[in-house]
Amino acid sequence: MVELKDIELRIKGMDCPSCAMNVENAIRKLNGIAGINVDFIIGKAAIKYDPSLTNTSEIREAIEKAGYTALENGTEDHEGSCSSCATDFFEEKRPLWKQRNIRIIVLSSMLLVLGLSIEYVTGTTALSHILFLLAGVISGYSIAKGISSLLKKRLDMNFLMTIAAIGAFSIGYGEEGASVLYLFFIAEFLEDYAGEKARKSIGALVKLAPETAVVIREGNEVNVHVHDANINDITVVRPGEKIPLDGIVISGESSVNQAAITGESMPVHKEIGDPVYAGTLNEHGYLEIRVSKRSEDTVISKIVKLVEDAERKKSPTEKFVDKFARYYTPAVIFLAAGVATVPSLVFGQPFDEWLYKALVLLVISCPCALAISTPVSMISGITGAAKNGVLIKGGNYIEEMAKAKVFVFDKTGTLTEGKPVVTDVLEVNSYSANEILEIAASIESLSEHPLARAVVAKAESGGMSLKSASEFKAIPGKGVKGNIDGKMYYIGGPAMFSGLSIPFPEVKVRELEEEGKTAILLGNRECMGIIAIMDKIRDAAPETIIMLKKIGMRVVMLTGDNERIAKAIANKLGIDEYHACLLPEDKVRIIEELDQKYGKVVMVGDGVNDAPALAKSSVGIAMGAIGSDVALETADIALMHDDISKLPYLSKLSKKTLGIVKENIFTSIAIKGSFAILAFPGIVTLWMAVAFGDMGLSLLVIVNSMRLSVLK
C-alpha cells in the first residue's frame, strides 16, 4: 500500500472565495489527490496526495495554469501575480505613495472626476467617455483578465464585473462601466487587506520567537539561527531579550514574561530546573538555558501550526454560507438573463433599459461580502484568543461553545491545584504540633504517596530536621508504620486506627472531612495527633464559577473522591450539582446524560486524565497545555496556563463571534436582497450596486469582524 504524502503550499493571488475554489478545482483534476483544503484568508493549500500518481511539480503546475503562483514553505517569490484577480494590493514594505495599487486608485479617481466634469460643463460625451474608458482599463486591467474564466468554464466575480462593465459601455453608460471596475478594484483591495490582516495575525505569532540564538560552543558565545541550534545546546539570554528556544534553566534566575504564550499578566519567576519557552521575555536576570526542543517543535511553533489548522476547519455556519453562495450566484445570473430578455421579447419593453437593470443584478450577485462574513469573524476570534493564551482548534468549536448550556469540571487538577497541602495539625493527648509533624514526616519521607509528600513538605518548610526511621512498612489502603528511637508509630486513616483498637477523636475527624479535608492520624499506643490535608482550591476557581453562573451556565463537578470531600468542595465553590466516587466510564455516562438533558456540554479537565469524558463532550478544554504535548494535540480548546479564569472570556468570545457572524450574514443578505428588488424600478444604479452592495458591504463586514481581535 502506497503511503500518502502531505504538502502545504502558499498560494499567491488568492483574495476571494472563488479564487480558492478555482485552485481546489484545478488540483482535484489531477490523479492521486486524496484530500485538499484551500483557504484564501491565510493564503495556503494543504494537500494530501499519492506520490505514485502525482508529484509536487504537477500540483504546482496545475495551480499556475489556473492563474496563481504556488510556493512551498521556505521559498520566496516576489514576481508572482494572479491572472484572474486584482492582487498584491497590500504592499506593506513600500511607502503608501509608491504602492502600485494606490497609484491606480488615485489615477483612476482623477480620470473619473475629470470625465464627469467635462460631461457636466460641456455636455459632450465623446472626450468624457474616452477618459472613462481609460479609468476602466487602468483600474480593471487585472479584473478584465477574468474573461479567461469563461474559457475555463467558471463564472467568478471577475467575469461578472467585466461583463457588467462591457455591457454598461455598450449602451452608453461609460461612467457607470468605469465606476464598476474602479469600485470593484477598491472592494478587492479591502478584501485582500482583510486576508492580509489575518495572515499578519499568524505572522505576529511567528515573530514572537527571535530568529537567532546565542549559544555557547567551545567556550565561546556564537550567534546562530534558531534552526541551527541543537538539543542540549546551551543558549545565553540576557535581561530584556526574548528566549529563542524551549529549554531548562541551568544557571541564573529571573522573572520571565510568558504573556505571549499563556496570556498571564504577571511575570513568572524562573530558577535552575524550571522550564522556559521560546518567545517569552527575560525581564531582568541572566539565564543559561539547555535547549530541550528544536525550533520546529517549540510550544510557539505548535501554537502557530494549530492556529493555521484551526482556520481551515470550517464551522457549520461557514459551510452553509459556502453552499449558499455556490447556488446563489448562478441563480442571480439566471435571473439577470431573464430580466435582460423577457421584458423586451415578451412585453416589447426597451432593451437597453432592462439590460441595464440586468447588469445591476449581475453586480449585486457578487457574493464576496457574504463569503468573507464568516471566515473573517472566525479568524479574528481564533487569533484574538491565541493572544490571550487560549488555543481554539477550529471555528466549529467556537459555535459549539456559543451554544453550550453546561460547564463540567473535573475536580482534581482543574478546580483544585492537584497538589495536596497540610492545612491543620491538631494536638491530641498533650503532644505538641511540632512533635506530631516531625515524627510523621520522618516516617512519611520513606513513602512516595502524594499525601506523604505533603506532610514532608510541611515539615521542611518549618525548618524541621527529620529523624531516622526503620522497619518502614506500607499497609495498602490503610497507612504506614515505622520505628523511631525504638518506638513503633502508625500513620493512617480512621480505618487503620479502628483496626488497631487505638481510640481517636471521631467527631473531630468527621468535622475535618466535612470541610473537604483528609484526616491522617498519628499514634503508637494512643492517638498523638491529627494532620489534615487538602487539595488546595485554585485561587481563580470561586470567581470563575460565579462568572459562569452569571452568564447562565449550569456548572457541574465530577470527581473520584468520596461524597464528603466532593460536597465540601462544591459548597465552597457554590456548585449546585456534583457527582462523587466516579470511575472514568461513570464520567462519560454523566456527560451523555447532561447532553440529553441540557444540550451542548463543555468539559474542562487536565488534558491527560479523563480523556474519554473530554472526547465525549461537545467541547473538551484542556488545562495547562503549555507543559503538555498531549493536551495540545487532543483538546478541542487548550488553556496554555492553568488559568480557569479564561473560561468566562472564552464563553463571551464565542457568543460574540457567533453574534457577529450572524450580523454579517444577515446584513449581507438584507442589503443584497434590497438592492436586487430596488434594481427593477431603476432606483439602484450600477455604481451604487458596487459602492454599497459590494465595496461598502465588504468594508462593513471586515470592520465588524475585526472588533473581536480586541475583545478581552
LOPA-974240 format. One record per residue (C-alpha): residue in three letters; x, y, z; residue number from 1. Coordinates in steps of 0.5 Angstrom, whole numbers, plus 2048, in hexadecimal, padded with zeros to 3 digits. Layout:
% LOPA-974240
> ALA,X,Y,Z,NUM
...
This chain:
% LOPA-974240
> MET,800,800,800,1
> VAL,803,807,7FE,2
> GLU,804,80C,804,3
> LEU,800,812,802,4
> LYS,804,819,803,5
> ASP,802,820,805,6
> ILE,805,826,803,7
> GLU,803,82D,804,8
> LEU,804,833,7FF,9
> ARG,803,83A,800,10
> ILE,7FF,83D,7FA,11
> LYS,800,844,7F8,12
> GLY,7FA,847,7F4,13
> MET,7F4,845,7F8,14
> ASP,7F0,84A,7FB,15
> CYS,7E9,848,7FB,16
> PRO,7E5,841,7FC,17
> SER,7E4,840,7F4,18
> CYS,7EC,840,7F4,19
> ALA,7EC,83B,7F9,20
> MET,7E7,837,7F5,21
> ASN,7EB,837,7EF,22
> VAL,7F1,835,7F2,23
> GLU,7EE,82F,7F5,24
> ASN,7EA,82D,7EF,25
> ALA,7F1,82D,7EB,26
> ILE,7F4,829,7F0,27
> ARG,7EF,824,7F0,28
> LYS,7EF,822,7E9,29
> LEU,7F6,81F,7EA,30
> ASN,7F6,818,7EB,31
> GLY,7F8,815,7F2,32
> ILE,7F5,81B,7F6,33
> ALA,7F3,818,7FD,34
> GLY,7F1,81F,800,35
> ILE,7F1,826,7FF,36
> ASN,7F0,82C,804,37
> VAL,7F1,833,801,38
> ASP,7F0,83A,805,39
> PHE,7F0,840,801,40
> ILE,7F1,844,808,41
> ILE,7F7,841,80A,42
> GLY,7F9,840,803,43
> LYS,7FB,839,804,44
> ALA,7F9,832,801,45
> ALA,7FA,82B,805,46
> ILE,7FA,826,800,47
> LYS,7FB,81E,801,48
> TYR,7FD,81A,7FB,49
> ASP,7FF,813,7F9,50
> PRO,807,814,7F6,51
> SER,806,80E,7F2,52
> LEU,801,812,7ED,53
> THR,803,819,7EE,54
> ASN,808,81E,7F1,55
> THR,809,825,7F4,56
> SER,80B,828,7ED,57
> GLU,805,825,7EA,58
> ILE,801,828,7EF,59
> ARG,804,82F,7EF,60
> GLU,804,82F,7E7,61
> ALA,7FC,82E,7E8,62
> ILE,7FC,834,7EC,63
> GLU,800,838,7E8,64
> LYS,7FB,836,7E2,65
> ALA,7F5,838,7E6,66
> GLY,7F9,83F,7E6,67
> TYR,7FC,83F,7ED,68
> THR,803,83E,7F0,69
> ALA,805,838,7F5,70
> LEU,80B,839,7F9,71
> GLU,80D,833,7FE,72
> ASN,80E,836,805,73
> GLY,815,838,806,74
> THR,815,83B,7FF,75
> GLU,814,842,7FD,76
> ASP,812,845,7F6,77
> HIS,811,84D,7F5,78
> GLU,80E,84C,7EE,79
> GLY,808,848,7EF,80
> SER,801,84B,7ED,81
> CYS,7FA,849,7EC,82
> SER,7F8,849,7E5,83
> SER,7F0,849,7E7,84
> CYS,7F0,84E,7ED,85
> ALA,7F3,854,7EF,86
> THR,7F8,852,7F3,87
> ASP,7FE,854,7F7,88
> PHE,7FA,85A,7FA,89
> PHE,7FE,85B,801,90
> GLU,805,85C,7FF,91
> GLU,807,85D,807,92
> LYS,80E,85E,806,93
> ARG,80D,864,801,94
> PRO,80B,86B,802,95
> LEU,804,86D,801,96
> TRP,805,872,7FB,97
> LYS,80A,86C,7F8,98
> GLN,805,867,7F8,99
> ARG,802,865,7F1,100
> ASN,7FB,864,7F3,101
> ILE,7FB,86A,7F7,102
> ARG,7FD,86E,7F1,103
> ILE,7F8,86A,7EC,104
> ILE,7F2,86C,7F1,105
> VAL,7F5,874,7F1,106
> LEU,7F6,874,7E9,107
> SER,7EF,871,7E8,108
> SER,7EC,876,7ED,109
> MET,7EF,87B,7E9,110
> LEU,7EC,879,7E3,111
> LEU,7E5,877,7E5,112
> VAL,7E5,87E,7E8,113
> LEU,7E8,882,7E2,114
> GLY,7E3,87E,7DD,115
> LEU,7DD,880,7E2,116
> SER,7DF,887,7E2,117
> ILE,7E0,887,7DA,118
> GLU,7D9,884,7D9,119
> TYR,7D5,888,7DE,120
> VAL,7D9,88F,7DC,121
> THR,7D9,88E,7D4,122
> GLY,7D3,889,7D3,123
> THR,7D7,885,7CF,124
> THR,7D9,87E,7D0,125
> ALA,7DE,87C,7CB,126
> LEU,7E4,87E,7CF,127
> SER,7E1,87C,7D5,128
> HIS,7E0,875,7D3,129
> ILE,7E7,875,7D1,130
> LEU,7E9,877,7D8,131
> PHE,7E4,872,7DB,132
> LEU,7E7,86C,7D6,133
> LEU,7EE,86E,7D9,134
> ALA,7EC,86E,7E0,135
> GLY,7E8,867,7DF,136
> VAL,7EE,864,7DB,137
> ILE,7F3,866,7E1,138
> SER,7EF,864,7E7,139
> GLY,7EC,85E,7E3,140
> TYR,7F2,85B,7DF,141
> SER,7F3,855,7E4,142
> ILE,7EC,854,7E5,143
> ALA,7EA,854,7DE,144
> LYS,7EF,84E,7DD,145
> GLY,7E9,84B,7E1,146
> ILE,7E6,84A,7D9,147
> SER,7EB,844,7D9,148
> SER,7E7,841,7DF,149
> LEU,7E1,83F,7DA,150
> LEU,7E6,83B,7D5,151
> LYS,7E8,837,7DC,152
> LYS,7E0,836,7DD,153
> ARG,7E0,83A,7E3,154
> LEU,7DB,840,7E5,155
> ASP,7DF,844,7EA,156
> MET,7DF,84B,7ED,157
> ASN,7E4,84E,7E8,158
> PHE,7E0,84B,7E2,159
> LEU,7D9,84E,7E5,160
> MET,7DC,855,7E6,161
> THR,7E0,855,7DF,162
> ILE,7D9,853,7DB,163
> ALA,7D6,859,7DF,164
> ALA,7DB,85E,7DD,165
> ILE,7DB,85C,7D6,166
> GLY,7D3,85C,7D6,167
> ALA,7D3,863,7D9,168
> PHE,7D8,866,7D4,169
> SER,7D4,863,7CE,170
> ILE,7CD,866,7D0,171
> GLY,7D0,86D,7D1,172
> TYR,7D2,86D,7D9,173
> GLY,7D9,86E,7D8,174
> GLU,7DA,871,7DF,175
> GLU,7D6,86B,7E2,176
> GLY,7DA,866,7DF,177
> ALA,7E0,869,7E1,178
> SER,7DE,86A,7E8,179
> VAL,7DC,863,7E9,180
> LEU,7E3,861,7E7,181
> TYR,7E6,866,7EB,182
> LEU,7E2,865,7F2,183
> PHE,7E3,85D,7F1,184
> PHE,7EA,85E,7F1,185
> ILE,7EA,862,7F7,186
> ALA,7E5,85D,7FA,187
> GLU,7EA,857,7F8,188
> PHE,7EF,85C,7FC,189
> LEU,7EB,85C,802,190
> GLU,7EA,854,802,191
> ASP,7F2,853,801,192
> TYR,7F3,857,806,193
> ALA,7EE,853,80B,194
> GLY,7F2,84D,809,195
> GLU,7F9,850,80A,196
> LYS,7F7,852,811,197
> ALA,7F5,84B,812,198
> ARG,7FC,849,810,199
> LYS,7FF,84E,814,200
> SER,7FC,84C,81A,201
> ILE,7FF,845,819,202
> GLY,806,848,817,203
> ALA,806,84C,81D,204
> LEU,805,845,821,205
> VAL,80B,843,81D,206
> LYS,80F,849,81E,207
> LEU,80E,848,826,208
> ALA,815,844,826,209
> PRO,81B,847,824,210
> GLU,81F,844,81D,211
> THR,825,844,820,212
> ALA,828,841,827,213
> VAL,82F,842,82B,214
> VAL,832,83B,82C,215
> ILE,838,839,830,216
> ARG,83C,835,82B,217
> GLU,844,833,82D,218
> GLY,843,838,833,219
> ASN,841,83E,82E,220
> GLU,83B,841,82D,221
> VAL,838,840,826,222
> ASN,832,844,823,223
> VAL,82F,83E,81E,224
> HIS,828,83E,81B,225
> VAL,823,83A,81F,226
> HIS,822,835,81A,227
> ASP,82A,833,81B,228
> ALA,829,832,823,229
> ASN,829,82B,825,230
> ILE,826,828,82B,231
> ASN,82B,828,831,232
> ASP,82E,82F,82F,233
> ILE,82F,834,834,234
> THR,82C,83B,832,235
> VAL,82D,841,836,236
> VAL,827,846,837,237
> ARG,829,84D,83A,238
> PRO,824,852,83D,239
> GLY,81F,855,838,240
> GLU,820,84F,833,241
> LYS,81B,84A,831,242
> ILE,81C,843,832,243
> PRO,81E,840,82B,244
> LEU,81C,838,82C,245
> ASP,819,834,831,246
> GLY,81D,831,837,247
> ILE,81F,830,83E,248
> VAL,823,836,842,249
> ILE,829,833,844,250
> SER,82C,83A,847,251
> GLY,82A,840,84A,252
> GLU,823,842,84C,253
> SER,81E,848,849,254
> SER,817,84A,848,255
> VAL,814,848,841,256
> ASN,80E,84B,83E,257
> GLN,80A,845,83B,258
> ALA,804,849,839,259
> ALA,806,848,831,260
> ILE,804,840,832,261
> THR,800,840,839,262
> GLY,7FC,847,839,263
> GLU,7FF,847,840,264
> SER,7FF,84F,842,265
> MET,805,84D,848,266
> PRO,80C,84B,846,267
> VAL,80E,844,849,268
> HIS,814,843,84D,269
> LYS,819,83E,84A,270
> GLU,81F,83B,84D,271
> ILE,823,835,84C,272
> GLY,81F,82F,84A,273
> ASP,819,833,847,274
> PRO,816,832,840,275
> VAL,816,838,83C,276
> TYR,813,839,835,277
> ALA,815,83D,82E,278
> GLY,812,843,82D,279
> THR,812,845,834,280
> LEU,815,84B,837,281
> ASN,81B,84B,83C,282
> GLU,81A,851,840,283
> HIS,820,853,845,284
> GLY,824,84D,846,285
> TYR,82A,849,842,286
> LEU,828,842,840,287
> GLU,82C,83C,83D,288
> ILE,827,837,83A,289
> ARG,828,830,838,290
> VAL,824,82F,832,291
> SER,81E,82A,832,292
> LYS,81B,82A,82B,293
> ARG,81D,82C,824,294
> SER,81A,833,822,295
> GLU,814,82F,81E,296
> ASP,812,82B,824,297
> THR,811,831,829,298
> VAL,80B,833,82C,299
> ILE,80A,839,828,300
> SER,80B,835,821,301
> LYS,806,831,823,302
> ILE,801,836,825,303
> VAL,802,839,81E,304
> LYS,801,833,81B,305
> LEU,7FB,832,81F,306
> VAL,7F8,839,81D,307
> GLU,7F9,837,816,308
> ASP,7F6,831,816,309
> ALA,7F0,834,81A,310
> GLU,7EF,839,815,311
> ARG,7EE,833,810,312
> LYS,7E9,830,814,313
> LYS,7E2,833,812,314
> SER,7DC,834,817,315
> PRO,7D5,831,815,316
> THR,7D3,838,813,317
> GLU,7D9,839,80F,318
> LYS,7D8,833,80B,319
> PHE,7D1,835,80A,320
> VAL,7D3,83C,807,321
> ASP,7D7,839,802,322
> LYS,7D2,834,800,323
> PHE,7CD,83A,800,324
> ALA,7D2,83E,7FC,325
> ARG,7D3,839,7F7,326
> TYR,7CC,839,7F5,327
> TYR,7CA,840,7F6,328
> THR,7CF,843,7F0,329
> PRO,7CC,83E,7EB,330
> ALA,7C5,840,7ED,331
> VAL,7C6,847,7EC,332
> ILE,7CA,846,7E6,333
> PHE,7C4,842,7E3,334
> LEU,7BF,848,7E6,335
> ALA,7C3,84D,7E2,336
> ALA,7C3,84A,7DC,337
> GLY,7BB,849,7DC,338
> VAL,7BB,851,7DE,339
> ALA,7BF,853,7D8,340
> THR,7BB,84F,7D3,341
> VAL,7B4,84D,7D6,342
> PRO,7B1,854,7D6,343
> SER,7B4,856,7CF,344
> LEU,7B2,850,7CC,345
> VAL,7AB,84F,7CF,346
> PHE,7A9,856,7D1,347
> GLY,7AC,85A,7CC,348
> GLN,7B0,85E,7D1,349
> PRO,7B6,862,7CF,350
> PHE,7BC,85D,7CF,351
> ASP,7C1,862,7D2,352
> GLU,7BD,864,7D8,353
> TRP,7BC,85C,7DA,354
> LEU,7C4,85A,7D8,355
> TYR,7C6,860,7DD,356
> LYS,7C2,85D,7E2,357
> ALA,7C4,856,7E1,358
> LEU,7CB,859,7E1,359
> VAL,7CA,85C,7E8,360
> LEU,7C7,855,7EA,361
> LEU,7CE,852,7E8,362
> VAL,7D2,856,7EC,363
> ILE,7CD,855,7F2,364
> SER,7CE,84E,7F1,365
> CYS,7D6,84E,7F3,366
> PRO,7D6,84A,7FA,367
> CYS,7DD,84D,7FC,368
> ALA,7DA,850,803,369
> LEU,7D5,84A,804,370
> ALA,7DB,845,803,371
> ILE,7E0,849,808,372
> SER,7DB,84B,80D,373
> THR,7DC,844,811,374
> PRO,7E4,842,810,375
> VAL,7E6,84A,812,376
> SER,7E2,849,818,377
> MET,7E4,842,81A,378
> ILE,7EC,844,819,379
> SER,7EB,84B,81D,380
> GLY,7E8,846,822,381
> ILE,7ED,841,822,382
> THR,7F3,845,821,383
> GLY,7F1,84A,827,384
> ALA,7F0,844,82B,385
> ALA,7F7,842,82A,386
> LYS,7FA,848,82C,387
> ASN,7F6,847,833,388
> GLY,7F9,840,834,389
> VAL,7F3,83C,831,390
> LEU,7F4,838,82B,391
> ILE,7EE,836,828,392
> LYS,7EE,831,823,393
> GLY,7E9,833,81E,394
> GLY,7E3,837,81C,395
> ASN,7DF,831,81E,396
> TYR,7E1,831,825,397
> ILE,7DF,839,825,398
> GLU,7D8,837,823,399
> GLU,7D7,831,828,400
> MET,7DA,836,82E,401
> ALA,7D5,83B,82C,402
> LYS,7CF,836,82C,403
> ALA,7D2,833,833,404
> LYS,7CD,833,839,405
> VAL,7D1,82F,83E,406
> PHE,7D8,82F,840,407
> VAL,7DB,829,843,408
> PHE,7E1,829,847,409
> ASP,7E6,823,849,410
> LYS,7E8,825,851,411
> THR,7EF,823,852,412
> GLY,7F4,827,84E,413
> THR,7EE,82B,84B,414
> LEU,7EA,82F,850,415
> THR,7F0,82D,855,416
> GLU,7F7,82D,854,417
> GLY,7F8,826,855,418
> LYS,7FE,827,85A,419
> PRO,7FC,824,861,420
> VAL,7FE,829,867,421
> VAL,7FE,829,86E,422
> THR,7F8,82D,871,423
> ASP,7F8,82B,878,424
> VAL,7FC,828,87D,425
> LEU,7F7,826,883,426
> GLU,7FA,824,88A,427
> VAL,7F8,81E,88E,428
> ASN,7FA,81B,895,429
> SER,7FE,821,896,430
> TYR,803,820,890,431
> SER,806,827,88D,432
> ALA,804,828,886,433
> ASN,80C,828,884,434
> GLU,80D,821,887,435
> ILE,807,81F,883,436
> LEU,809,822,87D,437
> GLU,811,820,87E,438
> ILE,80F,818,87F,439
> ALA,80A,818,87A,440
> ALA,80F,81B,875,441
> SER,815,816,877,442
> ILE,811,810,875,443
> GLU,80D,813,86F,444
> SER,814,815,86C,445
> LEU,814,80E,86A,446
> SER,80E,80E,866,447
> GLU,80C,810,85F,448
> HIS,805,811,861,449
> PRO,802,819,85F,450
> LEU,800,819,866,451
> ALA,806,817,869,452
> ARG,80A,81C,865,453
> ALA,805,822,867,454
> VAL,807,820,86E,455
> VAL,80E,820,86D,456
> ALA,80E,827,869,457
> LYS,80A,82A,86F,458
> ALA,810,828,874,459
> GLU,815,82A,86F,460
> SER,812,831,86E,461
> GLY,812,831,876,462
> GLY,81A,830,876,463
> MET,819,829,87A,464
> SER,81E,824,87A,465
> LEU,81C,81D,878,466
> LYS,81E,817,87D,467
> SER,820,811,87A,468
> ALA,81A,80B,879,469
> SER,81B,804,879,470
> GLU,816,7FE,878,471
> PHE,812,802,873,472
> LYS,80C,7FE,870,473
> ALA,806,801,86C,474
> ILE,800,7FE,86D,475
> PRO,7FC,7FE,867,476
> GLY,7F5,802,867,477
> LYS,7F6,804,86F,478
> GLY,7FD,807,870,479
> VAL,804,806,872,480
> LYS,808,805,878,481
> GLY,810,806,87A,482
> ASN,814,805,880,483
> ILE,818,80C,883,484
> ASP,81C,80B,889,485
> GLY,81A,804,88B,486
> LYS,812,806,88A,487
> MET,80D,804,885,488
> TYR,809,809,882,489
> TYR,803,809,87E,490
> ILE,800,80E,879,491
> GLY,7FA,80D,875,492
> GLY,7F2,80E,875,493
> PRO,7ED,80C,87A,494
> ALA,7EC,805,877,495
> MET,7F3,804,879,496
> PHE,7F3,806,880,497
> SER,7EC,803,881,498
> GLY,7EF,7FC,87F,499
> LEU,7F5,7FD,884,500
> SER,7F0,7FF,889,501
> ILE,7F3,806,88A,502
> PRO,7EE,80B,88D,503
> PHE,7EE,811,889,504
> PRO,7E9,818,889,505
> GLU,7E4,815,884,506
> VAL,7E0,81C,884,507
> LYS,7E6,820,882,508
> VAL,7E8,81B,87C,509
> ARG,7E1,81C,87A,510
> GLU,7E1,823,87A,511
> LEU,7E7,824,876,512
> GLU,7E4,81F,871,513
> GLU,7DE,823,870,514
> GLU,7E3,829,86F,515
> GLY,7E5,825,869,516
> LYS,7EC,823,86C,517
> THR,7EF,81C,86D,518
> ALA,7F1,81B,874,519
> ILE,7F7,817,876,520
> LEU,7F8,814,87D,521
> LEU,7FF,813,880,522
> GLY,800,80F,886,523
> ASN,803,809,88A,524
> ARG,7FF,806,890,525
> GLU,7FB,80C,890,526
> CYS,7F9,812,88B,527
> MET,7FE,817,88B,528
> GLY,7FB,81C,885,529
> ILE,7F7,81D,87F,530
> ILE,7FA,820,879,531
> ALA,7F5,823,874,532
> ILE,7F7,823,86D,533
> MET,7F3,826,867,534
> ASP,7F4,827,85F,535
> LYS,7F4,82F,85F,536
> ILE,7EF,832,85B,537
> ARG,7F1,837,856,538
> ASP,7F1,83E,857,539
> ALA,7ED,83F,851,540
> ALA,7E8,83A,852,541
> PRO,7E3,83D,856,542
> GLU,7E3,844,852,543
> THR,7E2,83F,84B,544
> ILE,7DC,83B,84E,545
> ILE,7D9,842,850,546
> MET,7DA,845,849,547
> LEU,7D8,83F,845,548
> LYS,7D1,83E,849,549
> LYS,7D0,846,848,550
> ILE,7D0,845,840,551
> GLY,7CB,83F,841,552
> MET,7CF,839,841,553
> ARG,7CE,833,845,554
> VAL,7D4,830,849,555
> VAL,7D5,829,84B,556
> MET,7DB,826,84E,557
> LEU,7DE,81F,84D,558
> THR,7E3,81B,852,559
> GLY,7E5,814,854,560
> ASP,7E6,817,85B,561
> ASN,7E1,815,861,562
> GLU,7DA,818,862,563
> ARG,7DC,81C,868,564
> ILE,7E2,820,864,565
> ALA,7DE,821,85E,566
> LYS,7D9,824,862,567
> ALA,7DD,829,866,568
> ILE,7E1,82B,85F,569
> ALA,7DA,82C,85C,570
> ASN,7D8,830,861,571
> LYS,7DE,834,862,572
> LEU,7DD,836,85A,573
> GLY,7D6,837,85A,574
> ILE,7D5,831,855,575
> ASP,7CE,82E,856,576
> GLU,7CF,827,852,577
> TYR,7D5,823,854,578
> HIS,7D6,81B,853,579
> ALA,7DB,817,857,580
> CYS,7DE,811,857,581
> LEU,7DF,810,850,582
> LEU,7E3,80C,84B,583
> PRO,7E4,80E,844,584
> GLU,7DF,80B,841,585
> ASP,7DA,80E,846,586
> LYS,7DC,815,844,587
> VAL,7DB,813,83D,588
> ARG,7D4,811,83E,589
> ILE,7D2,817,842,590
> ILE,7D5,81B,83C,591
> GLU,7D0,818,838,592
> GLU,7CA,819,83D,593
> LEU,7CC,820,83D,594
> ASP,7CC,821,836,595
> GLN,7C5,81E,835,596
> LYS,7C2,822,83B,597
> TYR,7C5,829,839,598
> GLY,7C8,829,832,599
> LYS,7D0,82A,831,600
> VAL,7D5,829,836,601
> VAL,7DB,82B,838,602
> MET,7E0,827,83C,603
> VAL,7E6,82A,83F,604
> GLY,7EC,825,841,605
> ASP,7F4,825,841,606
> GLY,7F4,822,83A,607
> VAL,7F7,81B,83C,608
> ASN,7F2,819,841,609
> ASP,7EB,818,840,610
> ALA,7ED,817,838,611
> PRO,7E6,813,837,612
> ALA,7E2,819,83A,613
> LEU,7E5,81E,837,614
> ALA,7E4,81B,830,615
> LYS,7DD,819,831,616
> SER,7DB,821,833,617
> SER,7D9,826,82E,618
> VAL,7E0,82A,82F,619
> GLY,7E6,827,833,620
> ILE,7EA,82C,836,621
> ALA,7F1,82A,839,622
> MET,7F5,82E,83F,623
> GLY,7FC,82F,83F,624
> ALA,7FD,82E,837,625
> ILE,804,832,838,626
> GLY,807,82C,83B,627
> SER,803,826,838,628
> ASP,804,824,830,629
> VAL,7FE,81F,832,630
> ALA,7FA,825,834,631
> LEU,7FC,829,82E,632
> GLU,7FA,823,829,633
> THR,7F4,820,82C,634
> ALA,7F0,826,82F,635
> ASP,7EB,82A,82A,636
> ILE,7ED,830,82E,637
> ALA,7F3,831,832,638
> LEU,7F5,836,838,639
> MET,7FC,837,838,640
> HIS,7FD,838,83F,641
> ASP,7F9,835,845,642
> ASP,7F4,83B,845,643
> ILE,7ED,83A,845,644
> SER,7EB,841,846,645
> LYS,7EC,841,83E,646
> LEU,7E6,83D,83D,647
> PRO,7E0,843,83E,648
> TYR,7E5,846,839,649
> LEU,7E4,840,834,650
> SER,7DD,840,835,651
> LYS,7DC,847,834,652
> LEU,7E0,847,82E,653
> SER,7DD,841,82B,654
> LYS,7D6,844,82C,655
> LYS,7D9,84B,829,656
> THR,7DC,847,823,657
> LEU,7D5,844,821,658
> GLY,7D1,84A,822,659
> ILE,7D6,84E,81D,660
> VAL,7D6,848,818,661
> LYS,7CE,849,818,662
> GLU,7CE,850,818,663
> ASN,7D3,850,812,664
> ILE,7CF,84A,80E,665
> PHE,7C8,84E,810,666
> THR,7CB,855,80D,667
> SER,7CE,852,807,668
> ILE,7C7,84E,805,669
> ALA,7C3,854,807,670
> ILE,7C7,859,803,671
> LYS,7C8,855,7FD,672
> GLY,7C1,853,7FD,673
> SER,7BE,85A,7FE,674
> PHE,7C3,85C,7F8,675
> ALA,7C0,857,7F4,676
> ILE,7B9,859,7F5,677
> LEU,7BB,860,7F4,678
> ALA,7BE,85F,7ED,679
> PHE,7B7,85D,7EA,680
> PRO,7B4,864,7EB,681
> GLY,7BB,867,7E9,682
> ILE,7BD,86A,7F0,683
> VAL,7C3,867,7F0,684
> THR,7C9,868,7EB,685
> LEU,7CF,864,7E9,686
> TRP,7D4,869,7ED,687
> MET,7CF,868,7F3,688
> ALA,7CF,861,7F3,689
> VAL,7D7,860,7F3,690
> ALA,7D8,866,7F8,691
> PHE,7D2,864,7FD,692
> GLY,7D1,85D,7FB,693
> ASP,7D8,85A,7FB,694
> MET,7DD,85F,7FD,695
> GLY,7DA,862,802,696
> LEU,7D7,85C,805,697
> SER,7DE,858,805,698
> LEU,7E0,85E,809,699
> LEU,7DB,85E,80E,700
> VAL,7DC,856,80F,701
> ILE,7E3,857,810,702
> VAL,7E3,85D,815,703
> ASN,7DD,859,818,704
> SER,7E1,853,819,705
> MET,7E8,856,81B,706
> ARG,7E4,858,821,707
> LEU,7E6,851,824,708
> SER,7ED,852,824,709
> VAL,7ED,857,82A,710
> LEU,7E8,853,82E,711
> LYS,7EB,852,835,712
